[in-house]
Amino acid sequence: MRFISDNAAAAHPKVMEAVVNANHADTAYDGDAYSARLDSAFSALFERDVRVLWVTTGTAANCLALAALCPPYGGILCHRDAHIEVDEAGGPGFFTGGAKLILVDGTGAKLTPEAVAATCERIWPDVHQVQPKALSITNATEYGLSYRAAEVAELGQLAKQRGLAFHMDGARLANAVAFTGDSPADVTWRAGVDALSFGFVKNGGLNAEALVLFRTDLAEEIAIRRKRSGHLLSKGRMLAAQLLAMLEDDLWLTNARAANDIARRIGAGAPDRLLFPVEANELFLRVSADEAASLRALGFDFYDWRAGEIRLVASWDRTSDEADRLAAAIAAL
């Protein structure tokens, strides 16, 4: 009963079917019929014209976006637990050609305008210090907290006032939207976001993520950067077909709701152990080493976090029975 990561989840059957259906001769790279439909499909979802590029990983989506939003001599404000800081092996610095990540604190890996402004105020506005040029947030955060549209808008307003580009790492944006009920438009471009890394692999995709550009003027540059970095696949239609399948009939949202529901069921069995509220599909619990061993002995798989803490990640393909069994096992510790 695997709750170690939604990255390990199965690809949805409709995604696999879409890949099979795309397995025929077509124009190479991103000139195929499937890739040609991405802009209009995502424009309908976000209620405005957008440009969309497929990539294979969230790291690539994040780094390509930040490379276009921040110059090599600039700084990118992000939480100190952000994926771009902790889990991308220096990728943002590599792709941007040297931009610095400027780390900000916040409960549950969540940024507030006050914390971002305070960090900016500590930086002298002269040539001796790296000046902030971009702001990046993760929704849902690395601790499973979801930004409401109003919260993103406050950060977007601050970014505009300070002349910062605004990027959102949406590896689990589907889970955040499923929790808050906000529209994709309200929580992104209407709140000031310039570029979005929209995650699909964790939510039933196979190997395709979407880089959504609300600043459409960035598309040409990022297309060149994608090629230069080795991310322009020759059979791009296989990736585009996956994204289109996930958008059809809001499969992306259905899957996210299913994963969130599994997380809520598990959290119900451990309210006193939760480090943070369950606002997406991740749970962080206080569990001793011996207790973790006893859960594993029952067949549950999860990730050891910090000392005395574990992380559980629900995915679209877990069952209610598994969730209830895990909740009962935790409650019985």
N, C-alpha and C positions, 0 to 999 in steps of 0.2 A: 504494500500500500504506500505508494510513493508520493511524498509531499516535500521532496527536496528542492524542486525547482520547476516552474512552468516552462523553462527551456527544455526540460526533458519530456514534456507532454507529447502526446501523439499529434500528428497533423490531422486536421479535420478531413473526413472523407470527401467533402465537396472541394476542398483544396487539392487533394490528390487527383480527383476526377478532372479538375481544371487543368492540371499539369499534363495529364494523359491527352486531353482534348487539344492541348497546344502543341503536342508532339507531331508536328508536320512541318513541311518546308514553309518558310516565310522569310522576310527580310531579316538580316542579322542585326545584332546589337539592340538598339532601341528604336529601330525604324519599322518594327512589326505592327500588325493590326491591333494587338493587345496593348502594347505600350502607347499607341496613339489614342487609346480611349481613356487613359489614366487622368489626364487633365480634366476632362468633362465629368468623369465619374466622381472625382474628389471635389470638383467645383460644386457639384450638386449637393454633396454632403456638407460642405462648409459654407454654402450659400453665397459664394462669390467666386470670381475667377482665381484659380491657383495654378501653379506649375508643380508637377510631381515627377520625381525621379526615383526609380527603384534602386535599392542597394541590398546587399546580402546580410548586413549586420547593423545593429543599433550603434555600435561604435563608429562604423563608417558614416552613418547618417549624422551622428552628432558632430564628428570631426570635420566632415565636409561642410556642414552648415557653419560651424564656428570659424573655419578657415575663410569663408566668404564674409562673415560678419565682423571679424576682428583682425586688425593688421598685426604683423609679426612683433611689433614693438608695444602692443597694447596688452591690456589685462582683461580677463573674463571672470566676473564675479559669480561664484557658485558656493553651495554649501560644502563644508569640509568633508561630508560623507557622500557627496554627489558621485554618481557613477563615473563622470568624466575625470574626477580626481582619484578615486579609489580603485576603479576596475577597468581602466582603459590603457594601462601600461605606458602612460605618457603620450598617448595618441593625439590629444588636442595640441600639445606642443609640437609634435612632429608634423601634423597636417597644416598648422598655422605658420610654421616656420619660426616658432619661438615665442608665441604669445604666452603670458603667464596666467596661471589660475590664481585668483585672489579669493581666499577662503573666508567664508562667513559662517557664523554659528546660528543655530536655531533648533528648537525642540522637534524631534522626529524628522530631522533632515529637511525641515520646512523653513523657507526664508520669509521674513517680514520686511516691509518697507523700512521700518525703523532700524533693523539690523543692517540692511544693505546701505542705508544712508550713513549710519555711524561708521561703517567700514570705509566708505568713500571719504568721509570727513577726515579720517586719519591719514589719508594719502596727500602729501604736499603736491600742489599743482605746479610742479616744475619739472625740468628735464632729468632730475636725479632719481625720480621714482616712476615706476610703471603706472601709467594712467588707465583707469577702467574704460573699456570701450564696448563691452558687451555684458549682458546678464543672462545666466542660464539657470533654469529651474527644472526639477524633475517632477512629473505628475503622472501617476502617484509617486510619492517620494520613496527613497530607499528604505524607509520604515513603514511603508504602506499607508501613509496619510495622503488624503486627496485635497488638492486646492479647489476651492469653490471659484466660480467665475469672478465674483467680486474681489476675491483675494488676488487673483491673477491681474485683474484690472488695476488694483492699487499698485502692484509692482510695475505694471505697464506704464502707468502714469509717471512713476518715479523714473523709470528708464527714459521716457520721453523728455522729462525735465532735465535730465543729466546727459542727454545725448548718447544713450547707450542702445545698442542693438539688443533685441530680446529673443532668446532662443528657449524652446521648451523641449526637453527630453521626455517624450511621451511613450517610452517603452511599455508602460502600463496605462496609457491614457484611456484605453477602452474601459478598464476597471474603474478609473476615477470617474468617468462620465456615467458609467452604470451606477455608481454610488450616489453622486450628487444630483443626477438628473439634468445637469446643465447641457445645453446643446454644444456640439463640437465648435460651432462658430463663436459662441459666447465665451468659451473658456480658452480660446486661442486668439484669433486675429482681432475680434472685437475688443479684446482685453489688451491689445497692443503687441501680440506675439508676431515676430517677423518670419520665423522659420520653425518648423515642427518636425521632430523625428518621431514618426508615428509607428509604433510597434505592432507587428502582426505575428511574429514567430512565437512569442510567449502565449498567444491567444488563439492558436490553432493553425497558424501558418507553417510552412515548411522551411523556407530559407529566403524569405522576402520581407523587406521593410520598406516603408515609404518615407521619403524626404519631401515634405510638403512646404512649398514656398509661398507665403502670402506676399512677400516682396518678390514679385515675379521677375524683377530686373536682375535677380541673382542667378537665374536659371542657367544662362549661358556660361557664366564663370564656373558654376558648380559642375556643369556637364563636363567641362574641360578638366577640372580637378578630379572628377570621378574616373575619367579615362587615365589620367596621369598617375593616379594612385593604384591602378590595377583593378578597379571595381566595375569596369564596363564589360559585362558578360556578353559573349557572342550570341547566346540564345536567351536574350533578355525577355523574350515572350513568356518563358517559363515562370519568371518572377512576376511579370505584369499580370499573367493569368491568375496567379494566386491572390494578388491584391484585389482584383476585380471580383473574384469568387467570395472573398471575405466581405466586400461591400454589398453584394447582392442580398437582398432581403434582410439587411442589417445583421448578417451572421456575426460580424465582429462584436456587436453589442449583445447579441444572444449568448455568445460564448463567454463574454466578460461577466454577464449577469450570473451565469451558471457557476463560474469560478468564485465570484463574490459570495454567492449563496453557500457554497461549500465552506468558505472561510468563516462565514457567520455561524454556521452550525458547529464548527469546531470551537470557535471562540465562546459559544454559549456554555461549553463544558469547562471553561477555565477563566471565568471573569476576574478572579483575584490574581491570576498569574500574568495577565496581559501587561506588557510594557507600554503599549499604545492602543488606542481604539482600533477596531477593525473597520477600515474605510475602503478597502480594496480586496485583494486576494492574498495578502501576506499577513502572517501573525508572528509576533515575537513574544516568547513566553519565558518566565522564570522557571527553570527546571534544573535540578541538580544533576550531576554526572550519573549518579546511581539511578535517578528517576528516568533519565534519558536512556540508560541501558535497558531498563525494564520496558520502556515503550518499544525500543528496537527489538527486544525479545518477542514482542507480540506481533512483529511484522511491519512496523511503521518505519518509514525512511524519511529523514529530515536532515537539516544542516545545523551543526553546532555553531553558535554565534560567538558571543563573548562568554567568559567564564560564568557558568550558572544560567546561561540563556540559550535558547534554541530558536531557529526560524523555521516556520512551516509555510509552504507556498501551495495554495490551491490552484488547480488548473481546470479547464473546461471539461476534461475527460474523467475527472474523479467522480465517484458516485456518492449519493447521499448516505448509503449504507456505510461506506468507508469513513465518511466524515463523522457519522453518529458513533461508530465504533471507536474512533480516535477520541472524540469528545468524552465518551464514557471512560476510556482508559485514562485520560488526563484527570478527569474528575475523581477517579479512584486512587490516584497517587497518594 
